[in-house]
Amino acid sequence: MGPDMTRTTLAVCLVAAAALAGCNKESHTIVAGGDPEFANDTNGVANGTIALPPSIVASKIYRCADNHVVYVDYLSDNKSANIRAKQNGDPTLLTAPEAGKPMTAAGGYSLTGNAADAATATIAVPGHPSQTCKA
């Protein structure tokens, strides 16, 4: 290291020390549990019961009478299912008013035979009429 390098390093250190000396030295108080100013605010979402969406209990691939394939994910509430006309297509949620009833969705979707362990189901998707499909 030459004398110029030592002077440059010393100058950088002095500038850094001067910058740190100018820092604000106020004390900061951190309060656990959030800002006390908002302690009396009520948050209905945080205080309400949160229901998780139903999980997938069975996934089936059905081949229908006209030879098209439909993908169905049965959900744990026993009154809804996701249906896809293509393997990686966007799912459409079908719902029933109560467990055991036919599930439907706008656009011409329907599913009857919602038992996740059933070997057949009656399925209608746009462009295909309601027909028996086998898992």
N, CA, C and O atoms as a GROMACS GRO file, in nm:
protein
  540
    1MET      N    1   0.084  -0.118   0.000
    1MET     CA    2   0.000   0.000   0.000
    1MET      C    3   0.088   0.124   0.000
    1MET      O    4   0.180   0.138   0.080
    2GLY      N    5   0.057   0.212  -0.092
    2GLY     CA    6   0.134   0.336  -0.101
    2GLY      C    7   0.075   0.442  -0.011
    2GLY      O    8  -0.032   0.423   0.046
    3PRO      N    9   0.144   0.555   0.002
    3PRO     CA   10   0.094   0.662   0.088
    3PRO      C   11  -0.038   0.721   0.039
    3PRO      O   12  -0.119   0.766   0.121
    4ASP      N   13  -0.061   0.722  -0.095
    4ASP     CA   14  -0.188   0.775  -0.147
    4ASP      C   15  -0.305   0.686  -0.107
    4ASP      O   16  -0.414   0.734  -0.076
    5MET      N   17  -0.282   0.555  -0.108
    5MET     CA   18  -0.387   0.461  -0.072
    5MET      C   19  -0.420   0.473   0.076
    5MET      O   20  -0.537   0.464   0.115
    6THR      N   21  -0.320   0.493   0.159
    6THR     CA   22  -0.342   0.508   0.302
    6THR      C   23  -0.420   0.636   0.330
    6THR      O   24  -0.509   0.636   0.414
    7ARG      N   25  -0.387   0.743   0.262
    7ARG     CA   26  -0.458   0.869   0.281
    7ARG      C   27  -0.604   0.857   0.236
    7ARG      O   28  -0.694   0.908   0.302
    8THR      N   29  -0.626   0.789   0.123
    8THR     CA   30  -0.762   0.771   0.072
    8THR      C   31  -0.844   0.689   0.170
    8THR      O   32  -0.958   0.724   0.200
    9THR      N   33  -0.786   0.581   0.222
    9THR     CA   34  -0.856   0.496   0.317
    9THR      C   35  -0.887   0.574   0.444
    9THR      O   36  -0.998   0.564   0.497
   10LEU      N   37  -0.789   0.653   0.493
   10LEU     CA   38  -0.810   0.734   0.613
   10LEU      C   39  -0.918   0.838   0.589
   10LEU      O   40  -1.000   0.864   0.678
   11ALA      N   41  -0.921   0.900   0.472
   11ALA     CA   42  -1.021   1.001   0.440
   11ALA      C   43  -1.161   0.940   0.436
   11ALA      O   44  -1.257   1.000   0.485
   12VAL      N   45  -1.172   0.821   0.379
   12VAL     CA   46  -1.302   0.753   0.371
   12VAL      C   47  -1.350   0.719   0.512
   12VAL      O   48  -1.468   0.736   0.542
   13CYS      N   49  -1.262   0.672   0.597
   13CYS     CA   50  -1.298   0.639   0.735
   13CYS      C   51  -1.344   0.762   0.812
   13CYS      O   52  -1.441   0.755   0.888
   14LEU      N   53  -1.276   0.876   0.793
   14LEU     CA   54  -1.315   0.998   0.860
   14LEU      C   55  -1.453   1.048   0.814
   14LEU      O   56  -1.533   1.095   0.894
   15VAL      N   57  -1.479   1.038   0.685
   15VAL     CA   58  -1.608   1.080   0.631
   15VAL      C   59  -1.719   0.990   0.687
   15VAL      O   60  -1.826   1.039   0.724
   16ALA      N   61  -1.693   0.860   0.694
   16ALA     CA   62  -1.792   0.766   0.748
   16ALA      C   63  -1.818   0.794   0.896
   16ALA      O   64  -1.933   0.791   0.940
   17ALA      N   65  -1.713   0.823   0.972
   17ALA     CA   66  -1.728   0.853   1.115
   17ALA      C   67  -1.808   0.981   1.134
   17ALA      O   68  -1.890   0.990   1.225
   18ALA      N   69  -1.785   1.080   1.049
   18ALA     CA   70  -1.859   1.206   1.059
   18ALA      C   71  -2.007   1.184   1.026
   18ALA      O   72  -2.095   1.244   1.088
   19ALA      N   73  -2.034   1.098   0.928
   19ALA     CA   74  -2.173   1.070   0.890
   19ALA      C   75  -2.245   0.998   1.004
   19ALA      O   76  -2.360   1.029   1.033
   20LEU      N   77  -2.178   0.906   1.068
   20LEU     CA   78  -2.239   0.833   1.179
   20LEU      C   79  -2.260   0.924   1.300
   20LEU      O   80  -2.356   0.906   1.375
   21ALA      N   81  -2.173   1.019   1.319
   21ALA     CA   82  -2.185   1.109   1.434
   21ALA      C   83  -2.309   1.197   1.420
   21ALA      O   84  -2.363   1.244   1.520
   22GLY      N   85  -2.356   1.219   1.298
   22GLY     CA   86  -2.473   1.302   1.276
   22GLY      C   87  -2.604   1.227   1.287
   22GLY      O   88  -2.710   1.287   1.268
   23CYS      N   89  -2.602   1.098   1.317
   23CYS     CA   90  -2.725   1.018   1.327
   23CYS      C   91  -2.812   1.066   1.442
   23CYS      O   92  -2.762   1.116   1.542
   24ASN      N   93  -2.939   1.052   1.426
   24ASN     CA   94  -3.037   1.089   1.528
   24ASN      C   95  -3.027   0.990   1.643
   24ASN      O   96  -3.033   0.869   1.620
   25LYS      N   97  -3.012   1.037   1.762
   25LYS     CA   98  -2.993   0.949   1.877
   25LYS      C   99  -3.114   0.946   1.968
   25LYS      O  100  -3.102   0.921   2.088
   26GLU      N  101  -3.234   0.972   1.911
   26GLU     CA  102  -3.355   0.966   1.993
   26GLU      C  103  -3.383   0.822   2.031
   26GLU      O  104  -3.348   0.729   1.958
   27SER      N  105  -3.445   0.805   2.145
   27SER     CA  106  -3.481   0.668   2.184
   27SER      C  107  -3.609   0.629   2.111
   27SER      O  108  -3.695   0.713   2.084
   28HIS      N  109  -3.622   0.501   2.078
   28HIS     CA  110  -3.738   0.449   2.008
   28HIS      C  111  -3.804   0.346   2.096
   28HIS      O  112  -3.737   0.259   2.152
   29THR      N  113  -3.934   0.354   2.109
   29THR     CA  114  -4.008   0.259   2.190
   29THR      C  115  -4.090   0.170   2.099
   29THR      O  116  -4.166   0.218   2.015
   30ILE      N  117  -4.076   0.040   2.116
   30ILE     CA  118  -4.152  -0.056   2.039
   30ILE      C  119  -4.252  -0.120   2.134
   30ILE      O  120  -4.214  -0.174   2.238
   31VAL      N  121  -4.380  -0.114   2.097
   31VAL     CA  122  -4.486  -0.167   2.181
   31VAL      C  123  -4.536  -0.296   2.119
   31VAL      O  124  -4.579  -0.297   2.003
   32ALA      N  125  -4.532  -0.405   2.194
   32ALA     CA  126  -4.583  -0.532   2.145
   32ALA      C  127  -4.734  -0.526   2.134
   32ALA      O  128  -4.799  -0.464   2.218
   33GLY      N  129  -4.790  -0.588   2.032
   33GLY     CA  130  -4.934  -0.592   2.017
   33GLY      C  131  -4.989  -0.482   1.930
   33GLY      O  132  -5.111  -0.467   1.922
   34GLY      N  133  -4.907  -0.406   1.865
   34GLY     CA  134  -4.954  -0.306   1.771
   34GLY      C  135  -4.954  -0.166   1.830
   34GLY      O  136  -4.909  -0.143   1.942
   35ASP      N  137  -5.004  -0.076   1.751
   35ASP     CA  138  -5.007   0.066   1.786
   35ASP      C  139  -5.120   0.090   1.887
   35ASP      O  140  -5.236   0.060   1.858
   36PRO      N  141  -5.087   0.145   2.007
   36PRO     CA  142  -5.192   0.168   2.107
   36PRO      C  143  -5.299   0.266   2.060
   36PRO      O  144  -5.409   0.265   2.114
   37GLU      N  145  -5.269   0.349   1.963
   37GLU     CA  146  -5.367   0.443   1.910
   37GLU      C  147  -5.485   0.369   1.847
   37GLU      O  148  -5.598   0.420   1.848
   38PHE      N  149  -5.460   0.249   1.793
   38PHE     CA  150  -5.564   0.173   1.726
   38PHE      C  151  -5.612   0.055   1.810
   38PHE      O  152  -5.678  -0.034   1.757
   39ALA      N  153  -5.581   0.052   1.939
   39ALA     CA  154  -5.614  -0.061   2.026
   39ALA      C  155  -5.764  -0.082   2.039
   39ALA      O  156  -5.807  -0.196   2.060
   40ASN      N  157  -5.845   0.022   2.030
   40ASN     CA  158  -5.989   0.007   2.047
   40ASN      C  159  -6.063  -0.017   1.917
   40ASN      O  160  -6.185  -0.038   1.919
   41ASP      N  161  -5.993  -0.016   1.803
   41ASP     CA  162  -6.058  -0.044   1.675
   41ASP      C  163  -6.103  -0.188   1.670
   41ASP      O  164  -6.033  -0.277   1.720
   42THR      N  165  -6.217  -0.213   1.612
   42THR     CA  166  -6.264  -0.350   1.596
   42THR      C  167  -6.246  -0.390   1.452
   42THR      O  168  -6.276  -0.314   1.360
   43ASN      N  169  -6.199  -0.509   1.432
   43ASN     CA  170  -6.178  -0.564   1.300
   43ASN      C  171  -6.264  -0.688   1.288
   43ASN      O  172  -6.229  -0.793   1.343
   44GLY      N  173  -6.374  -0.679   1.218
   44GLY     CA  174  -6.468  -0.790   1.206
   44GLY      C  175  -6.405  -0.913   1.147
   44GLY      O  176  -6.440  -1.024   1.186
   45VAL      N  177  -6.314  -0.898   1.053
   45VAL     CA  178  -6.251  -1.014   0.992
   45VAL      C  179  -6.162  -1.085   1.092
   45VAL      O  180  -6.162  -1.208   1.100
   46ALA      N  181  -6.086  -1.010   1.168
   46ALA     CA  182  -5.994  -1.071   1.263
   46ALA      C  183  -6.068  -1.138   1.378
   46ALA      O  184  -6.020  -1.237   1.433
   47ASN      N  185  -6.185  -1.085   1.415
   47ASN     CA  186  -6.258  -1.138   1.529
   47ASN      C  187  -6.361  -1.242   1.491
   47ASN      O  188  -6.411  -1.313   1.579
   48GLY      N  189  -6.395  -1.255   1.363
   48GLY     CA  190  -6.498  -1.349   1.319
   48GLY      C  191  -6.442  -1.489   1.299
   48GLY      O  192  -6.321  -1.511   1.303
   49THR      N  193  -6.532  -1.581   1.278
   49THR     CA  194  -6.493  -1.718   1.250
   49THR      C  195  -6.452  -1.727   1.104
   49THR      O  196  -6.522  -1.679   1.015
   50ILE      N  197  -6.341  -1.789   1.081
   50ILE     CA  198  -6.290  -1.805   0.946
   50ILE      C  199  -6.310  -1.949   0.904
   50ILE      O  200  -6.260  -2.040   0.970
   51ALA      N  201  -6.381  -1.970   0.795
   51ALA     CA  202  -6.405  -2.105   0.744
   51ALA      C  203  -6.310  -2.130   0.627
   51ALA      O  204  -6.305  -2.052   0.532
   52LEU      N  205  -6.237  -2.238   0.635
   52LEU     CA  206  -6.147  -2.274   0.526
   52LEU      C  207  -6.228  -2.331   0.411
   52LEU      O  208  -6.334  -2.390   0.432
   53PRO      N  209  -6.180  -2.314   0.289
   53PRO     CA  210  -6.251  -2.373   0.176
   53PRO      C  211  -6.241  -2.526   0.183
   53PRO      O  212  -6.147  -2.579   0.243
   54PRO      N  213  -6.336  -2.596   0.122
   54PRO     CA  214  -6.330  -2.742   0.127
   54PRO      C  215  -6.207  -2.794   0.051
   54PRO      O  216  -6.162  -2.734  -0.046
   55SER      N  217  -6.155  -2.907   0.098
   55SER     CA  218  -6.039  -2.966   0.034
   55SER      C  219  -6.083  -3.071  -0.068
   55SER      O  220  -6.199  -3.113  -0.068
   56ILE      N  221  -5.992  -3.112  -0.153
   56ILE     CA  222  -6.021  -3.216  -0.252
   56ILE      C  223  -6.014  -3.351  -0.183
   56ILE      O  224  -5.913  -3.384  -0.120
   57VAL      N  225  -6.121  -3.431  -0.194
   57VAL     CA  226  -6.123  -3.564  -0.133
   57VAL      C  227  -6.099  -3.673  -0.237
   57VAL      O  228  -6.056  -3.783  -0.202
   58ALA      N  229  -6.128  -3.644  -0.363
   58ALA     CA  230  -6.104  -3.742  -0.470
   58ALA      C  231  -6.094  -3.670  -0.603
   58ALA      O  232  -6.165  -3.572  -0.628
   59SER      N  233  -6.006  -3.718  -0.687
   59SER     CA  234  -5.993  -3.668  -0.823
   59SER      C  235  -6.019  -3.784  -0.918
   59SER      O  236  -5.959  -3.891  -0.905
   60LYS      N  237  -6.108  -3.763  -1.012
   60LYS     CA  238  -6.145  -3.869  -1.106
   60LYS      C  239  -6.134  -3.818  -1.249
   60LYS      O  240  -6.156  -3.700  -1.277
   61ILE      N  241  -6.099  -3.909  -1.337
   61ILE     CA  242  -6.098  -3.882  -1.480
   61ILE      C  243  -6.210  -3.968  -1.540
   61ILE      O  244  -6.210  -4.091  -1.525
   62TYR      N  245  -6.304  -3.904  -1.607
   62TYR     CA  246  -6.417  -3.974  -1.665
   62TYR      C  247  -6.409  -3.972  -1.817
   62TYR      O  248  -6.374  -3.870  -1.877
   63ARG      N  249  -6.441  -4.086  -1.879
   63ARG     CA  250  -6.458  -4.093  -2.024
   63ARG      C  251  -6.608  -4.107  -2.048
   63ARG      O  252  -6.672  -4.198  -1.995
   64CYS      N  253  -6.661  -4.016  -2.127
   64CYS     CA  254  -6.805  -4.011  -2.149
   64CYS      C  255  -6.846  -4.090  -2.273
   64CYS      O  256  -6.761  -4.135  -2.351
   65ALA      N  257  -6.978  -4.106  -2.290
   65ALA     CA  258  -7.033  -4.186  -2.399
   65ALA      C  259  -6.989  -4.135  -2.536
   65ALA      O  260  -6.971  -4.216  -2.628
   66ASP      N  261  -6.970  -4.004  -2.553
   66ASP     CA  262  -6.926  -3.951  -2.683
   66ASP      C  263  -6.774  -3.947  -2.694
   66ASP      O  264  -6.719  -3.884  -2.785
   67ASN      N  265  -6.705  -4.013  -2.601
   67ASN     CA  266  -6.560  -4.033  -2.602
   67ASN      C  267  -6.478  -3.912  -2.558
   67ASN      O  268  -6.356  -3.914  -2.571
   68HIS      N  269  -6.541  -3.807  -2.505
   68HIS     CA  270  -6.460  -3.696  -2.452
   68HIS      C  271  -6.427  -3.725  -2.305
   68HIS      O  272  -6.495  -3.803  -2.238
   69VAL      N  273  -6.323  -3.662  -2.258
   69VAL     CA  274  -6.272  -3.686  -2.122
   69VAL      C  275  -6.300  -3.563  -2.036
   69VAL      O  276  -6.285  -3.449  -2.081
   70VAL      N  277  -6.343  -3.588  -1.911
   70VAL     CA  278  -6.373  -3.482  -1.817
   70VAL      C  279  -6.298  -3.511  -1.687
   70VAL      O  280  -6.292  -3.626  -1.644
   71TYR      N  281  -6.241  -3.409  -1.624
   71TYR     CA  282  -6.165  -3.421  -1.501
   71TYR      C  283  -6.246  -3.359  -1.388
   71TYR      O  284  -6.287  -3.243  -1.396
   72VAL      N  285  -6.269  -3.436  -1.280
   72VAL     CA  286  -6.351  -3.390  -1.170
   72VAL      C  287  -6.275  -3.404  -1.039
   72VAL      O  288  -6.219  -3.510  -1.010
   73ASP      N  289  -6.272  -3.297  -0.960
   73ASP     CA  290  -6.217  -3.299  -0.824
   73ASP      C  291  -6.334  -3.282  -0.728
   73ASP      O  292  -6.396  -3.175  -0.723
   74TYR      N  293  -6.366  -3.387  -0.653
   74TYR     CA  294  -6.474  -3.380  -0.554
   74TYR      C  295  -6.422  -3.312  -0.428
   74TYR      O  296  -6.311  -3.340  -0.384
   75LEU      N  297  -6.502  -3.223  -0.371
   75LEU     CA  298  -6.461  -3.147  -0.254
   75LEU      C  299  -6.524  -3.201  -0.127
   75LEU      O  300  -6.629  -3.266  -0.131
   76SER      N  301  -6.461  -3.174  -0.013
   76SER     CA  302  -6.496  -3.236   0.115
   76SER      C  303  -6.630  -3.192   0.172
   76SER      O  304  -6.678  -3.255   0.266
   77ASP      N  305  -6.693  -3.088   0.119
   77ASP     CA  306  -6.824  -3.048   0.171
   77ASP      C  307  -6.937  -3.134   0.116
   77ASP      O  308  -7.052  -3.118   0.156
   78ASN      N  309  -6.905  -3.227   0.024
   78ASN     CA  310  -7.000  -3.321  -0.037
   78ASN      C  311  -7.111  -3.253  -0.116
   78ASN      O  312  -7.213  -3.315  -0.147
   79LYS      N  313  -7.093  -3.125  -0.148
   79LYS     CA  314  -7.193  -3.058  -0.231
   79LYS      C  315  -7.129  -2.965  -0.333
   79LYS      O  316  -7.194  -2.874  -0.385
   80SER      N  317  -7.001  -2.988  -0.361
   80SER     CA  318  -6.933  -2.909  -0.464
   80SER      C  319  -6.820  -2.990  -0.526
   80SER      O  320  -6.766  -3.083  -0.465
   81ALA      N  321  -6.787  -2.951  -0.650
   81ALA     CA  322  -6.679  -3.018  -0.722
   81ALA      C  323  -6.623  -2.920  -0.825
   81ALA      O  324  -6.693  -2.831  -0.873
   82ASN      N  325  -6.496  -2.938  -0.856
   82ASN     CA  326  -6.434  -2.862  -0.964
   82ASN      C  327  -6.431  -2.953  -1.086
   82ASN      O  328  -6.394  -3.070  -1.074
   83ILE      N  329  -6.469  -2.901  -1.202
   83ILE     CA  330  -6.470  -2.980  -1.324
   83ILE      C  331  -6.387  -2.908  -1.430
   83ILE      O  332  -6.392  -2.786  -1.443
   84ARG      N  333  -6.311  -2.986  -1.507
   84ARG     CA  334  -6.228  -2.932  -1.615
   84ARG      C  335  -6.252  -3.015  -1.740
   84ARG      O  336  -6.255  -3.138  -1.733
   85ALA      N  337  -6.268  -2.949  -1.854
   85ALA     CA  338  -6.284  -3.019  -1.980
   85ALA      C  339  -6.148  -3.056  -2.040
   85ALA      O  340  -6.141  -3.141  -2.129
   86LYS      N  341  -6.041  -2.994  -1.992
   86LYS     CA  342  -5.905  -3.025  -2.035
   86LYS      C  343  -5.822  -3.053  -1.911
   86LYS      O  344  -5.850  -2.996  -1.805
   87GLN      N  345  -5.722  -3.138  -1.922
   87GLN     CA  346  -5.644  -3.179  -1.806
   87GLN      C  347  -5.586  -3.062  -1.730
   87GLN      O  348  -5.593  -3.060  -1.607
   88ASN      N  349  -5.529  -2.966  -1.798
   88ASN     CA  350  -5.469  -2.851  -1.730
   88ASN      C  351  -5.552  -2.725  -1.749
   88ASN      O  352  -5.502  -2.614  -1.734
   89GLY      N  353  -5.680  -2.743  -1.783
   89GLY     CA  354  -5.769  -2.629  -1.804
   89GLY      C  355  -5.810  -2.565  -1.673
   89GLY      O  356  -5.784  -2.618  -1.564
   90ASP      N  357  -5.875  -2.451  -1.684
   90ASP     CA  358  -5.925  -2.381  -1.566
   90ASP      C  359  -6.046  -2.456  -1.511
   90ASP      O  360  -6.134  -2.496  -1.587
   91PRO      N  361  -6.050  -2.476  -1.380
   91PRO     CA  362  -6.164  -2.548  -1.322
   91PRO      C  363  -6.288  -2.459  -1.313
   91PRO      O  364  -6.278  -2.337  -1.298
   92THR      N  365  -6.403  -2.523  -1.321
   92THR     CA  366  -6.531  -2.457  -1.299
   92THR      C  367  -6.592  -2.520  -1.175
   92THR      O  368  -6.601  -2.642  -1.165
   93LEU      N  369  -6.633  -2.438  -1.080
   93LEU     CA  370  -6.690  -2.486  -0.955
   93LEU      C  371  -6.838  -2.515  -0.975
   93LEU      O  372  -6.914  -2.426  -1.013
   94LEU      N  373  -6.878  -2.639  -0.948
   94LEU     CA  374  -7.017  -2.679  -0.950
   94LEU      C  375  -7.063  -2.693  -0.806
   94LEU      O  376  -6.988  -2.744  -0.723
   95THR      N  377  -7.185  -2.648  -0.776
   95THR     CA  378  -7.235  -2.659  -0.640
   95THR      C  379  -7.378  -2.715  -0.641
   95THR      O  380  -7.450  -2.705  -0.740
   96ALA      N  381  -7.416  -2.773  -0.528
   96ALA     CA  382  -7.550  -2.824  -0.507
   96ALA      C  383  -7.608  -2.756  -0.383
   96ALA      O  384  -7.532  -2.714  -0.296
   97PRO      N  385  -7.739  -2.744  -0.374
   97PRO     CA  386  -7.799  -2.680  -0.256
   97PRO      C  387  -7.776  -2.761  -0.129
   97PRO      O  388  -7.770  -2.705  -0.019
   98GLU      N  389  -7.764  -2.893  -0.144
   98GLU     CA  390  -7.733  -2.980  -0.029
   98GLU      C  391  -7.664  -3.105  -0.080
   98GLU      O  392  -7.672  -3.138  -0.198
   99ALA      N  393  -7.597  -3.174   0.009
   99ALA     CA  394  -7.522  -3.295  -0.027
   99ALA      C  395  -7.616  -3.397  -0.090
   99ALA      O  396  -7.728  -3.417  -0.044
  100GLY      N  397  -7.568  -3.463  -0.195
  100GLY     CA  398  -7.646  -3.566  -0.262
  100GLY      C  399  -7.730  -3.516  -0.378
  100GLY      O  400  -7.779  -3.597  -0.457
  101LYS      N  401  -7.747  -3.386  -0.390
  101LYS     CA  402  -7.825  -3.328  -0.500
  101LYS      C  403  -7.733  -3.301  -0.618
  101LYS      O  404  -7.611  -3.290  -0.601
  102PRO      N  405  -7.790  -3.291  -0.741
  102PRO     CA  406  -7.708  -3.260  -0.859
  102PRO      C  407  -7.636  -3.126  -0.843
  102PRO      O  408  -7.692  -3.030  -0.790
  103MET      N  409  -7.513  -3.121  -0.889
  103MET     CA  410  -7.433  -2.999  -0.884
  103MET      C  411  -7.440  -2.931  -1.020
  103MET      O  412  -7.439  -2.997  -1.124
  104THR      N  413  -7.448  -2.798  -1.019
  104THR     CA  414  -7.457  -2.723  -1.144
  104THR      C  415  -7.370  -2.598  -1.137
  104THR      O  416  -7.328  -2.553  -1.030
  105ALA      N  417  -7.346  -2.542  -1.255
  105ALA     CA  418  -7.278  -2.412  -1.268
  105ALA      C  419  -7.332  -2.348  -1.394
  105ALA      O  420  -7.380  -2.416  -1.484
  106ALA      N  421  -7.324  -2.218  -1.401
  106ALA     CA  422  -7.370  -2.143  -1.518
  106ALA      C  423  -7.295  -2.189  -1.642
  106ALA      O  424  -7.180  -2.231  -1.634
  107GLY      N  425  -7.362  -2.180  -1.754
  107GLY     CA  426  -7.296  -2.213  -1.880
  107GLY      C  427  -7.322  -2.354  -1.927
  107GLY      O  428  -7.264  -2.397  -2.027
  108GLY      N  429  -7.407  -2.429  -1.858
  108GLY     CA  430  -7.440  -2.563  -1.906
  108GLY      C  431  -7.366  -2.676  -1.838
  108GLY      O  432  -7.364  -2.787  -1.889
  109TYR      N  433  -7.305  -2.650  -1.723
  109TYR     CA  434  -7.235  -2.755  -1.649
  109TYR      C  435  -7.331  -2.823  -1.552
  109TYR      O  436  -7.412  -2.757  -1.487
  110SER      N  437  -7.322  -2.956  -1.544
  110SER     CA  438  -7.396  -3.029  -1.440
  110SER      C  439  -7.324  -3.159  -1.411
  110SER      O  440  -7.252  -3.213  -1.495
  111LEU      N  441  -7.344  -3.208  -1.288
  111LEU     CA  442  -7.281  -3.333  -1.242
  111LEU      C  443  -7.379  -3.401  -1.147
  111LEU      O  444  -7.416  -3.344  -1.044
  112THR      N  445  -7.419  -3.521  -1.182
  112THR     CA  446  -7.506  -3.601  -1.096
  112THR      C  447  -7.431  -3.728  -1.062
  112THR      O  448  -7.363  -3.786  -1.147
  113GLY      N  449  -7.444  -3.772  -0.938
  113GLY     CA  450  -7.368  -3.889  -0.895
  113GLY      C  451  -7.241  -3.841  -0.828
  113GLY      O  452  -7.131  -3.881  -0.865
  114ASN      N  453  -7.258  -3.756  -0.730
  114ASN     CA  454  -7.144  -3.687  -0.671
  114ASN      C  455  -7.067  -3.768  -0.568
  114ASN      O  456  -6.981  -3.714  -0.499
  115ALA      N  457  -7.096  -3.897  -0.556
  115ALA     CA  458  -7.018  -3.977  -0.463
  115ALA      C  459  -6.878  -3.992  -0.519
  115ALA      O  460  -6.860  -4.041  -0.631
  116ALA      N  461  -6.781  -3.952  -0.443
  116ALA     CA  462  -6.642  -3.953  -0.490
  116ALA      C  463  -6.594  -4.094  -0.523
  116ALA      O  464  -6.498  -4.110  -0.599
  117ASP      N  465  -6.659  -4.195  -0.469
  117ASP     CA  466  -6.616  -4.332  -0.497
  117ASP      C  467  -6.701  -4.401  -0.603
  117ASP      O  468  -6.683  -4.520  -0.629
  118ALA      N  469  -6.794  -4.328  -0.666
  118ALA     CA  470  -6.881  -4.385  -0.770
  118ALA      C  471  -6.801  -4.409  -0.898
  118ALA      O  472  -6.714  -4.330  -0.935
  119ALA      N  473  -6.832  -4.518  -0.965
  119ALA     CA  474  -6.763  -4.553  -1.089
  119ALA      C  475  -6.820  -4.478  -1.209
  119ALA      O  476  -6.754  -4.467  -1.312
  120THR      N  477  -6.943  -4.427  -1.196
  120THR     CA  478  -7.005  -4.352  -1.306
  120THR      C  479  -7.065  -4.223  -1.253
  120THR      O  480  -7.092  -4.208  -1.134
  121ALA      N  481  -7.085  -4.130  -1.346
  121ALA     CA  482  -7.151  -4.004  -1.314
  121ALA      C  483  -7.218  -3.955  -1.440
  121ALA      O  484  -7.175  -3.988  -1.551
  122THR      N  485  -7.322  -3.876  -1.426
  122THR     CA  486  -7.386  -3.812  -1.539
  122THR      C  487  -7.334  -3.669  -1.544
  122THR      O  488  -7.352  -3.591  -1.450
  123ILE      N  489  -7.269  -3.636  -1.655
  123ILE     CA  490  -7.197  -3.508  -1.665
  123ILE      C  491  -7.238  -3.435  -1.791
  123ILE      O  492  -7.252  -3.496  -1.897
  124ALA      N  493  -7.258  -3.305  -1.781
  124ALA     CA  494  -7.280  -3.217  -1.896
  124ALA      C  495  -7.180  -3.102  -1.887
  124ALA      O  496  -7.164  -3.041  -1.781
  125VAL      N  497  -7.115  -3.074  -1.998
  125VAL     CA  498  -7.026  -2.958  -2.010
  125VAL      C  499  -7.063  -2.886  -2.139
  125VAL      O  500  -7.122  -2.947  -2.228
  126PRO      N  501  -7.031  -2.757  -2.150
  126PRO     CA  502  -7.066  -2.685  -2.272
  126PRO      C  503  -7.014  -2.758  -2.397
  126PRO      O  504  -6.898  -2.799  -2.402
  127GLY      N  505  -7.102  -2.774  -2.495
  127GLY     CA  506  -7.065  -2.842  -2.618
  127GLY      C  507  -7.087  -2.992  -2.613
  127GLY      O  508  -7.072  -3.060  -2.715
  128HIS      N  509  -7.124  -3.045  -2.497
  128HIS     CA  510  -7.151  -3.189  -2.482
  128HIS      C  511  -7.277  -3.204  -2.398
  128HIS      O  512  -7.288  -3.144  -2.292
  129PRO      N  513  -7.373  -3.285  -2.445
  129PRO     CA  514  -7.497  -3.302  -2.369
  129PRO      C  515  -7.473  -3.384  -2.242
  129PRO      O  516  -7.367  -3.444  -2.225
  130SER      N  517  -7.573  -3.386  -2.156
  130SER     CA  518  -7.568  -3.466  -2.035
  130SER      C  519  -7.562  -3.613  -2.076
  130SER      O  520  -7.644  -3.661  -2.153
  131GLN      N  521  -7.462  -3.685  -2.023
  131GLN     CA  522  -7.443  -3.825  -2.059
  131GLN      C  523  -7.371  -3.900  -1.949
  131GLN      O  524  -7.308  -3.840  -1.862
  132THR      N  525  -7.380  -4.031  -1.954
  132THR     CA  526  -7.314  -4.115  -1.856
  132THR      C  527  -7.165  -4.122  -1.889
  132THR      O  528  -7.125  -4.142  -2.003
  133CYS      N  529  -7.083  -4.104  -1.784
  133CYS     CA  530  -6.939  -4.108  -1.799
  133CYS      C  531  -6.883  -4.207  -1.698
  133CYS      O  532  -6.932  -4.217  -1.586
  134LYS      N  533  -6.779  -4.280  -1.738
  134LYS     CA  534  -6.720  -4.382  -1.651
  134LYS      C  535  -6.581  -4.341  -1.607
  134LYS      O  536  -6.501  -4.287  -1.685
  135ALA      N  537  -6.553  -4.368  -1.478
  135ALA     CA  538  -6.421  -4.337  -1.423
  135ALA      C  539  -6.321  -4.444  -1.463
  135ALA      O  540  -6.204  -4.436  -1.426
   0.00000   0.00000   0.00000
